[in-house]
Amino acid sequence: MPGGLMWRRTFPGTEDQVPQARHFVRYLLADSSRRDDAEVVVAELATNAIRHTGSGRSRGTFIVELARTTVAVTVAVYDCGWGGVPRFGLRCRTHAERGRGLVIVAAVADDVGHEGDDQVGHRVWATLTG
């Protein structure tokens, strides 16, 4: 990534690792005005990977990637595949207790997206500017 920095870390695919992923991002963005938003993004994306893909199966993992330039931060989570395809832009019910993760990510991010497939897994990302 020209003119920027990138970090990656692999986490076991268990729910107790979501706070660890948040701490990883918070530490790397200690001086960023978008630190809190990045924490929300990584928590939602990591939780989705664990709950909806092979990342949450026995010996599953997820990878957190953080790319930072002078103008933007991109948080990405890689899953192990074999699950649902991330769908941004869906509406959720007002009183729903689940199914809000990608809606929240899209609301705090300036841009979102995903690549990949069930066989190799997905890279789900959000870019935060400013």
N, C-alpha and C positions, 0 to 999 in steps of 0.2 A: 504494500500500500504506500505509494509515493507520498511523502510529506506527512505521514502519520505513523501511528503505532498500532500494533495488533497483539492481543493476548488470547490464548485458548486454554481451557482447563476441562478435563473430563471428570464427571461426577458419577458415582453409583446411582442407578435409577430408582432411588427410594425417596419418599417424601421428606425424610429428615435432612436430605441434601439441598432442598430448596432454600432454606435459610443460609446455607453455606454458599450457594450461588449468589445470593443477594449480597453477602459480605464481600465476596470476590469483586463484584461490580462496584460496590460502595467504596472499597479500598482504592480501586484503580481510578475512580472518578471523584476523589476526595475534594478536589478544587473545582469541580464542574457545577454549573447552575442546573444541569439536567440530571444530577445524581439521583434524586428521589424518583424521577420518572423512569430512569434506567433500572432502578431496583424493582419498581412495579412491573416493568416489561419482563425482566428476567424471571421474576417469580411466576408470572402468568404463563410464560412460554415453557418454563421448566415443568410446572405443574401439568400443563397440557401434554407434554412429552411423556411424563410418567403415567398419566391416567389414560391416555388415548393411543399409545403406540407401544411397540416392543421394548421401549426404554424402561418401562415399568415391570417387565417380566424378570424372572430369575436371571441374574448376572447382566441385566440390561444397564445401559449407561446413557447419559446425555452429555453433550459438549456445549459449553458456553464460550462464545467468541465475542470479544469486545474490540471494535476498531474505533480509533479516535484520531481526528484531525483537528485543526484549529477552528473549524466551523461546524463539525458534526460528530456525533457518537452513534455508532451502529451496534446494537445488541442483537446477537443471533443465537438461537439454540438449535442444535442438531439432534435429531432423534434417531432411533434404531429402525424406523419404518414399521410396517405391519400394523397399521392403524388408520385412523381417519385422516383425510386430507384437510389441512387447515383452510378454513373459509372465512375470510374477512368480509365485512359488509353485511353480515346477517343481523337481523334485529333480534333482540331477546325480549322475553316477556318482562313486564315491569316488576313483577314480584318473584321472578325466577331466582332460585338460590344457586343454580349452576348455569353454565353456558354463557357466562359474561366475559370470560378471559380475553378472547380476541377482540371483543367490543371495547374493553378497557384499553387494551394495547393500541388499537386504532385511534382511540380518543386522545391518548397522551402523546402519540408519535406523530411526526411530520410525514412519514412514509412507512409503509409496511409491505411485506410480501413473503413469498416462499418459493423454494425450488425443491426438486427431488421427486421421489416416488416411493411406493411401498417396499420395493426390493432393497434399495440403498438407504432409504430414510429421507427425511426432509430437513432443510435448513429454513427455519422460520425467523424472520428478521424485522427489526424496527429501527428506523433512523430518527434521531432527535437532533435538531439543529439549535444553535444559539448558545 
